[in-house]
Amino acid sequence: MNSPSRLSLIAGPCAIENEKLCLRIAASLKKTCDKLGINYIFKASYDKANRTSNQSFRGLGLENGLQILARVRTDIGVPVLTDVHTEQQVAAAAEVVDALQIPAFLCRQTDLIAAAAKTGKIVNVKKGQFLSPQEMGNVVKKAEAAGTKKICVTERGTTFGYNNLVADMRSIPIMSRFGYPVIFDATHSVQLPGGGGDKSSGQREFAPVLARCALIAGANGVFIETHPDPEHALSDGPNMIPLAEMPRLLANLVKVHTLAREAK
């Protein structure tokens, strides 16, 4: 993911709905990424612990979710990433996945970061919607203090009034100064938190625009959630990209990434 010449992609469905869906999405994205020369990491969550409503679908749980992630890893042959929400989940997840993700709302949880860092896995920390990019330097230092240099930081938008986020592209070069890969989360950056009353809404039409901007600003890769039928997805459908649109989008992003590197 440190390679300046190769675009990295973290992508998959928001939540693990079932095994068939995950295998379908992973196989499709791997085929496209192999063709385009993209470094691909499959992402899906076994538990969405921060849903707006208690009635919303959270996922299949730790045990069942990790079994599906292991199947994706072996059957499709791609590295996998998932969120961890408590220190107790870290060890079990680390036995299965290649990268552990600290959710944005938990990015200042010192013990959680330390536990993830001590596994030796890549730790991707998402910048909290409430933090400036400069403050993420303190988060990075927590991971370093726990003994790891396998760190990525992800920009996912900043709270901008009620039910809205804004993606400040200055955060990309600022966080790059920490010395680790910077990923831009294109789909969560267009989320409208709580915008649907008892659920979040989103504006997926702007995700490709922001992804291109982030690559021009110097991001090493992009994070995109996708689904064959976003309108019927069980989590974050309004901001996910339809799976059928991903080949064209990724081809475009590869071109932008190449131009951005040539312009340096």
Buried (B, 14 or more C-beta within 10 A) or exposed (E): BEEEEBBBBBBBBBBBBEBEBBBBBBBBBBEBBEEBEBBBBBBBBBBBBBBBEEEBBBBBEBEBBBBBBBBBBEEBEBBBBBBBBBBEBBEBBBEBBBBBBBBBBBBBBEEBBBBBBBBEBBBBBBBBBEBBBEEBBEBBEBBBEBEBEBBBBBBBBBBEEEBBBEBBBEBBEBBBEBEBBBBBBBBBBBBBBBBBEEBBBBBBEBBBEBBBBBBBBBBBBBBBBBBBEBEEBBBBBBBBBBBEEBBEBBEEBBBBBEEBBEEE
